[in-house]
C-alpha cells in the first residue's frame, strides 16, 4: 500500500518550472548519449527575421527513459533537446538538417536510435546517487563556455572538453581548471575538469564559429559580447 501511495503522489506533484509531474520528468530523463559524428544540424528560426532559417551543429543524440530519441545542442546557458527549443527572442526549432544531402527531417535517424537502444541495454547501470556520472562524451563541435571574470567587466572564453551524463539525467559541460592541469592534452575524465554550470561565473555557451569571431575581434561579435558584459 505504501508503494502505491507513493506512486500516486508522484503522479500528482507538479514541478513549478516545467508544469510536468515528477513521474513524467522521471520518464523524460536521459539515460544514454551518442555523439553526432556526421555533421547533422538543427534548424531554427528567429522572430527578428522569421523569413530565414539558421543552423546549429548537433552535439549528440539522447535516449530518454521513455524511449524517445532527440538531438541535443548547447543553447544559451544549458544543453537542450532540439524539439524543445522555443525561446520567443532567440529561436524556435524547425527540424533537423543533413547538409550532405540537403535534406530536412524531424525524427532522430534510425541508426542513432538503434545505437542508443543497443548501448543502453548493454551498459545498463544502477547507481546509488543521481549525481553519479554514467557516461562522458568528448565535445566535437568546438563549444566554448563564457565565464564572467570576478571584479571586472570582462568575459573569458573557455573550451569545453567533454559532457557528462549523470544518473539523474542531467548533462554538464566539463571545462579545465588550469591550476590543476598535470599533463596535456586534457582529455575527458581528467581530474582537472569540473562542471561549467556549477561555476557561479558561468554565463553562456558559444559554438566555435562565434568564439573564433570574438577571439579575432570581429566587430559584430564584439558588439554582441559587449551587450552581455553590460548585463553582468
Rosetta blueprint (number, residue, H / E / L):
1 X L
2 X H
3 X H
4 X H
5 X H
6 X H
7 X H
8 X H
9 X H
10 X H
11 X H
12 X H
13 X L
14 X E
15 X L
16 X L
17 X L
18 X L
19 X L
20 X L
21 X E
22 X H
23 X H
24 X H
25 X H
26 X H
27 X H
28 X L
29 X L
30 X E
31 X E
32 X E
33 X E
34 X E
35 X E
36 X L
37 X L
38 X L
39 X L
40 X L
41 X E
42 X E
43 X E
44 X E
45 X E
46 X L
47 X H
48 X H
49 X H
50 X L
51 X L
52 X L
53 X L
54 X E
55 X E
56 X E
57 X E
58 X L
59 X L
60 X E
61 X E
62 X E
63 X E
64 X E
65 X L
66 X L
67 X L
68 X L
69 X E
70 X E
71 X E
72 X E
73 X E
74 X E
75 X E
76 X L
77 X L
78 X E
79 X E
80 X E
81 X E
82 X H
83 X H
84 X H
85 X L
86 X E
87 X E
88 X L
89 X L
90 X L
91 X E
92 X E
93 X E
94 X E
95 X E
96 X E
97 X E
98 X E
99 X L
100 X L
101 X L
102 X L
103 X E
104 X E
105 X E
106 X L
107 X L
108 X L
109 X L
110 X H
111 X H
112 X H
113 X H
114 X H
115 X H
116 X H
117 X H
118 X H
119 X H
120 X H
121 X H
122 X H
123 X L
124 X L
125 X L
126 X L
127 X L
128 X L
129 X L
130 X L
131 X L
132 X L
133 X E
134 X E
135 X E
136 X E
137 X E
138 X E
139 X L
140 X L
141 X L
142 X L
143 X L
144 X E
145 X E
146 X E
147 X E
148 X E
149 X L
150 X L
151 X L
152 X L
153 X L
154 X L
155 X E
156 X E
157 X E
158 X E
159 X E
160 X E
161 X E
162 X E
163 X E
164 X E
165 X E
166 X E
167 X L
168 X L
169 X L
170 X L
171 X E
172 X E
173 X E
174 X E
175 X E
176 X E
177 X L
178 X H
179 X H
180 X H
181 X L
182 X L
183 X L
184 X L
185 X L
186 X L
187 X L
188 X L
189 X L
190 X L
191 X L
192 X L
193 X E
194 X E
195 X E
196 X H
197 X H
198 X H
199 X L
200 X L
201 X L
202 X E
203 X E
204 X E
205 X E
206 X E
207 X L
208 X H
209 X H
210 X H
211 X H
212 X H
213 X H
214 X H
215 X H
216 X L
217 X L
218 X L
219 X H
220 X H
221 X H
222 X H
223 X H
224 X H
225 X H
226 X H
227 X H
228 X H
229 X H
230 X H
231 X L
232 X L
